[in-house]
Amino acid sequence: MRDTSGPVITPTVIATQAPPASGCLFVLAAPSGGGKTSLVKALLEREPGMRLSVSYTTRAPRAGERDGVDYHFVDEATFMALRQRGEFLEHAHVHGNWYATSATWLAAEVAAGHDVLLEIDWQGAHQVRRLIPGAVLIFILPPSLASLEERLNRRGQDASEVIARRVEAAREEMRHVGEFDYVIMNQDFARAVDDLSVIVRAARLAAPRQQARHAALIAELLRP
């Protein structure tokens, strides 16, 4: 959970202009243990043309995590230098470490017409929506608090008191579910992946994006 000071938005070019309609930004949020990471992996396998926004963090890599794939792992001095240069769309201090989203990479990808998937918490999602109104916000819900706690325990990464704090933080996060465009119940994993894929494909077929992606064809079809 983010510190109570909330997310800090860095002024960048992406904050002053809407992205072209041809590219779509999908923002996925879920409480810790909600299964977001597994859903993202499955969606990227199903939709190979989608790009994943890789966040920056000052925390140490966990077992199996790869730099540039799971996160850009940097020390605090490097992180602060990037922030000073205006590299980040938003950044926050979470559980004692810094996290941030790259604004320059995100702007370039969406401007090029690529679909981008961004994993972030609800506060960051709210700020991204304010800066990029066309973003599609999706929230993942667990089927119960008991299942959420069970998933956190299965990770074997945190002490029981830490897990208790994460469950309580999850309650607060889930109170904001109504601020999102879509909600997926992650009870049956295969069904949840299908639901996520349906949302992505529907967003791609929205009239403004289709007009942007197929402008030449539409112009030819409408030519007298």
C-alpha positions in Angstrom: 0.0 0.0 0.0 1.2 3.5 -0.8 2.3 5.9 1.9 -0.5 8.2 3.1 1.2 11.1 1.2 -0.2 9.4 -1.9 1.2 9.2 -5.5 3.3 12.0 -6.8 2.7 13.0 -10.4 5.7 14.2 -12.4 4.9 16.9 -15.0 5.8 15.4 -18.4 4.6 15.7 -22.0 2.2 12.8 -21.5 0.4 14.9 -18.9 -0.4 17.7 -21.3 -1.7 15.8 -24.3 -4.0 12.9 -24.8 -2.5 9.9 -26.5 -3.5 9.1 -30.1 -6.7 7.1 -30.4 -4.9 4.3 -32.3 -3.0 3.0 -29.2 -4.8 1.9 -26.1 -3.6 2.0 -22.5 -5.0 -0.8 -20.3 -4.5 -0.2 -16.5 -4.8 -3.2 -14.3 -5.1 -3.0 -10.5 -5.7 -5.5 -7.8 -5.0 -6.0 -4.1 -1.8 -7.8 -3.2 -2.5 -11.5 -3.7 -5.4 -10.9 -6.1 -3.7 -12.8 -8.9 -2.9 -9.8 -11.1 0.6 -11.0 -12.1 -0.6 -14.4 -13.3 -3.5 -12.8 -15.3 -1.1 -10.3 -16.9 1.3 -13.2 -18.0 -1.6 -15.2 -19.4 -3.0 -12.1 -21.3 0.4 -11.3 -22.8 0.6 -14.9 -24.1 -2.8 -14.6 -25.6 -2.3 -11.1 -27.0 1.4 -11.1 -28.2 1.1 -7.6 -29.8 0.5 -6.0 -26.4 3.4 -4.3 -24.7 3.9 -4.5 -20.9 4.9 -1.3 -19.1 7.9 -2.3 -16.9 8.0 -0.1 -13.7 11.1 1.2 -12.0 11.8 0.2 -8.3 14.4 0.6 -5.7 13.6 -2.7 -4.0 15.9 -5.8 -4.4 14.8 -8.4 -7.0 13.0 -11.4 -5.6 13.9 -15.0 -6.6 13.3 -15.5 -10.3 12.8 -11.8 -11.1 14.7 -10.4 -14.0 15.9 -6.8 -14.6 14.1 -5.1 -17.5 11.4 -7.9 -17.5 9.7 -7.8 -14.1 11.1 -4.4 -13.1 13.8 -2.0 -13.8 15.8 -2.4 -10.6 17.8 0.7 -9.7 19.3 2.2 -6.6 17.8 5.2 -4.9 20.2 7.7 -6.4 19.5 6.6 -9.9 15.7 6.6 -9.2 15.9 10.2 -7.9 17.9 11.3 -10.9 15.4 9.8 -13.3 12.6 11.5 -11.4 14.4 14.9 -11.6 14.7 14.5 -15.4 10.9 14.0 -15.7 11.1 10.4 -16.7 8.2 9.3 -14.6 4.5 9.6 -15.1 3.9 8.9 -11.4 6.0 7.6 -8.5 5.3 6.5 -5.0 6.9 5.2 -1.8 5.4 1.7 -1.1 6.4 -0.6 1.7 9.7 1.2 2.1 10.7 1.3 -1.5 10.2 3.6 -4.5 8.1 2.6 -7.5 7.5 4.6 -10.7 6.0 4.4 -14.2 8.0 5.5 -17.2 6.2 8.4 -18.9 8.6 8.7 -21.9 8.4 5.0 -22.8 4.6 4.9 -22.3 4.1 8.0 -24.5 6.2 6.7 -27.3 4.5 3.3 -27.3 1.0 4.6 -27.4 1.9 7.3 -29.9 3.2 4.5 -32.2 -0.2 2.9 -32.0 0.8 0.0 -29.7 -1.5 -1.3 -27.0 0.2 -1.1 -23.6 -0.7 -2.9 -20.3 0.2 -1.1 -17.1 0.1 -2.8 -13.6 -0.4 -0.3 -10.9 -2.4 0.3 -7.6 -5.7 2.1 -7.4 -4.3 5.4 -6.5 -1.9 5.3 -9.5 -4.7 4.2 -11.7 -6.8 7.2 -10.6 -4.0 9.6 -11.5 -3.3 7.9 -14.9 -7.0 8.3 -15.7 -6.8 12.0 -14.9 -3.8 12.5 -17.2 -4.8 10.0 -19.9 -8.6 10.0 -20.1 -8.8 7.3 -22.8 -7.1 4.7 -20.5 -9.2 1.6 -19.8 -9.2 0.8 -16.1 -9.7 -2.8 -14.9 -9.8 -4.0 -11.3 -9.3 -7.6 -10.2 -11.3 -8.9 -7.2 -10.5 -12.0 -5.2 -13.5 -14.3 -4.6 -13.1 -13.9 -0.8 -10.8 -12.4 1.8 -9.9 -16.0 2.9 -8.7 -16.9 -0.6 -6.7 -13.7 -0.7 -5.0 -14.5 2.6 -4.4 -18.0 1.4 -2.6 -16.8 -1.7 -0.4 -14.5 0.4 0.5 -17.3 2.7 1.3 -19.6 -0.3 3.9 -17.1 -1.5 6.0 -17.8 1.7 7.5 -14.3 1.4 6.0 -12.5 4.4 5.6 -13.0 8.1 2.1 -13.4 9.5 1.9 -9.8 10.8 2.9 -8.5 7.4 0.2 -10.6 5.7 -2.4 -9.3 8.2 -1.4 -5.7 7.2 -1.7 -6.6 3.5 -5.2 -8.1 4.0 -6.3 -4.9 5.8 -4.7 -2.8 3.0 -6.6 -4.9 0.5 -9.9 -4.0 2.2 -9.1 -0.3 1.6 -8.1 -0.9 -2.0 -11.3 -2.8 -2.8 -13.4 0.1 -1.6 -12.4 1.9 -4.7 -13.6 -0.7 -7.2 -16.4 1.6 -8.4 -13.8 4.0 -9.8 -12.8 1.5 -12.5 -14.4 0.8 -15.9 -14.4 -3.0 -15.6 -14.3 -5.5 -12.7 -13.1 -9.1 -13.0 -13.8 -11.7 -10.3 -10.7 -13.9 -10.2 -12.4 -17.0 -8.9 -11.9 -19.3 -11.9 -8.6 -18.4 -13.5 -9.4 -19.5 -17.1 -12.7 -17.5 -17.0 -10.9 -14.4 -15.6 -8.3 -14.6 -18.5 -11.2 -14.8 -21.0 -12.9 -11.8 -19.4 -9.7 -9.8 -19.6 -9.2 -10.7 -23.2 -12.8 -9.7 -24.1 -12.3 -6.3 -22.5 -9.1 -5.7 -24.5 -10.6 -6.7 -27.8 -13.7 -4.6 -27.2 -11.6 -1.6 -26.5 -9.6 -2.1 -29.7 -12.8 -2.1 -31.7 -14.1 1.2 -30.3 -15.0 3.5 -33.2 -12.3 6.2 -32.5 -9.5 3.6 -32.4 -10.8 1.8 -35.5 -11.0 5.2 -37.4 -7.4 6.0 -36.4 -6.0 2.5 -37.2 -7.8 2.2 -40.5 -8.0 5.8 -41.6 -6.8 5.1 -45.2 -9.3 2.3 -45.7 -12.2 4.2 -44.3 -11.3 7.2 -46.5 -11.2 5.0 -49.6 -14.5 3.4 -48.7 -16.1 6.8 -48.3 -14.6 8.4 -51.4 -17.4 9.5 -53.9 
